Amino acid sequence: MELLNCYKIKKSFANQEVLKKVDLSIKVGDRIGLVGKNGAGKTTLANIILGKLTPDEGNITQYRDNIKIGHLAQSTAYTTNIFNDIYNQGVNEVNNFLKTSSYLGLDDLQSWNQNRVNNLSGGEKTKLALAKVYATKPDILLLDEPTNHLDAKGRDWLIQELKNYKGAILVISHDRYFLDQTVERIIELEDGKVLEYQGNYSDYRCKKKKRYEEKMHQYSVLKKKEAKIEEKIKQLNNWSNKAHRESRQAALESGNKKGGKEFNRVKAKKMDKQVKSKLKRLEQMKEEGVKKPKEEPKINFNFTDPNKHGKRLIETRNISKSYNNKILFKNSSFIIQHGERIALIGPNGCGKTTLFKIILNQEITDQGEVWISPSAKIGYLSQELSSLDLEKSPLENMDSVQGFYTAKARTLLANLDIDELLLEKPTKELSMGQRTKIKLADLILQKIDILILDEPTNHLDLYSREELEGALTDYQGTILFVSHDRYFLNKISKQLLIFKNNKIKKVQLGLEEYKKQQEQNDSLDRRNDLKLIENEIAAVLGRLSESTKDDSQYEKLEMQFEELLKKKRKLQQKQ
């Protein structure tokens, strides 16, 4: 059953045509991923569907009265209005909100005071906004970058919920793993038009590559045919010119006798006619033939290698930090050395961003010491790009741009798909992905020793993510980062800082190796627990066999036996 249809949607801003006759239908049960490079118009299309923008041409048709669209915006600037808005709704909505928040790991919301709300992490803000959207039980879920800032628990919950969701889902995302798990159709926005691919993200990448190769083959075949025709035209032109010369020469030699002149003139005109015919055919082929397929954009991140330093760059000794009686971490010690690539792993709100702020000297620890090499230069990319002045231009937002750096910055920004037209606009008119590229460009132009990246792939398009992975792989400095992009995390990290049980522990493993090790340890613990329970069961059975129902302990032993059996079944289910 069709819910909503976009027909020939066109939208321009100033002189830029963002959407060109876009068609999109959404049916009950649809699982659609909307992809495209930064600035392609994905959020613009979403806002037109939501009625927040009016298209210049085309229309939106809803096939049912009062279709409810639940929208998760891309921005993480959520506030206490989330609470006010939801608590002003009906009882069912409030209960759904609290239930969903609990599933996402946010408990006891009613007891949160203003100070707790003011210190929410980016992931906690996203979870609250997501719970609010889910509480309304919409017909269509329109999610704009829903996994930005979400921890593993939140992401896994959302993936499972979307699989079971009865309504339609339209997801704008650059999260490759998430798209693979949740969508069945990919709509790509490119040059204001849509291309459709059946399947998930991996299917889309394979089919897109195959489509490109097929079009390149067709284009190559066409160019060879054109080359042959052009060679034939050149040959016919030579023959025609020769025929005209022979005609004039024959006329002179025959004393302008009509017969000889006419014969050679007819021969020359015949050649001219063939040339015109070939030219017409060539023009038709060029007009109607296969156009050269557009290559994927090349985004060039090229971080400048840092200066040489000693091996030890950062050391913490027994550091502790709390907020409003909530312990983030305590008595934690670790050393970060030159060239290490360390991912911070832990649930939302565990203190990852706080640790970054401590290293950047924006926060202080409650206890313990933090030593940072005085000669190390640190570059920081924050979750919410809060250091950017939205009223300034991109170049004005770059600390590295001073005099002669401007030309280099312009070239780099062009390589990042930020053209001259965008450089003249205030930063507030750029997409979140484009703003991220500005900040990354600023870091690239400086000789950074330690890159601190808080969700660096948030808002970046798929092509940019892959290029950033390559650049960071080649980078010779030290990287500390938080990311919930599993592909990115597995590609970059070689060590981990694990936030668990209010402690920070350094592990010399990548994420996949660490997870396998944890699974093995958990499996061993379960086997040991199972042996202990089986021994307890045997002991209880022995005592039961020696008792009768009249014994005072018999009922207690039976209850103990039933409880042990339950524990055994739970452990066996986890095996």
Number of C-alpha atoms within 10 A of each C-alpha: 10 15 20 19 17 19 16 17 22 21 22 16 9 6 6 9 13 21 26 19 15 19 17 15 13 19 18 15 18 20 24 26 26 24 24 21 23 24 19 20 23 22 17 19 25 21 17 17 20 16 11 11 13 18 20 13 15 17 17 20 14 14 13 11 7 8 13 14 19 21 21 21 20 19 14 18 11 15 14 12 9 14 17 10 11 21 14 10 12 10 11 11 20 20 14 19 24 22 15 22 24 15 15 24 17 17 14 10 15 8 8 10 10 9 10 13 15 10 13 16 20 20 20 25 23 27 28 24 24 24 26 25 24 20 22 19 17 18 20 24 22 24 22 22 19 24 26 25 27 23 22 18 14 22 19 15 14 21 17 12 13 17 14 10 16 15 18 22 27 22 25 22 25 30 26 17 15 22 25 16 15 21 23 18 21 25 21 20 22 19 14 20 19 20 12 15 19 14 19 22 25 13 16 20 14 11 15 15 13 12 13 17 13 13 17 18 15 16 17 14 13 18 17 11 14 17 13 13 17 16 12 16 21 13 13 19 18 12 17 21 15 13 21 19 15 17 21 15 16 20 20 13 12 12 11 14 12 10 12 18 20 15 13 20 20 14 16 21 14 13 22 20 13 16 22 14 12 17 16 11 14 19 12 11 15 13 10 8 14 17 13 15 15 10 8 10 12 12 18 17 21 17 21 17 15 17 13 12 14 10 12 14 20 18 16 17 15 17 21 21 23 16 12 9 7 11 15 21 22 19 15 19 18 16 13 21 18 19 16 19 24 26 27 26 22 19 19 25 19 21 22 24 20 19 21 21 16 14 20 15 11 10 13 18 19 12 15 16 14 19 13 14 13 8 12 19 14 17 21 22 20 18 22 17 15 9 11 19 14 16 13 14 19 28 20 16 20 19 12 17 18 12 7 8 11 14 12 12 22 19 14 23 26 16 16 21 20 21 14 12 8 17 18 12 15 17 23 15 13 19 17 20 17 24 23 23 25 25 22 22 22 22 21 20 19 18 17 23 25 24 21 23 21 22 19 24 26 24 26 23 20 18 16 24 22 16 17 23 18 16 16 19 13 12 19 21 23 22 25 21 26 23 22 22 24 15 15 19 20 14 15 20 21 17 20 23 23 19 20 14 12 19 19 28 15 18 16 14 16 19 21 12 13 16 12 11 13 12 12 12 12 14 15 13 12 17 15 12 15 18 13 13 17 15 12 15 19 13 12 16 15 11 14 18 9 9 14 12 10 8 11 10 13 17 14 10 16 15 11 14 18 12 12 16 15 11 13 19 11 11 16 12 7 9 10
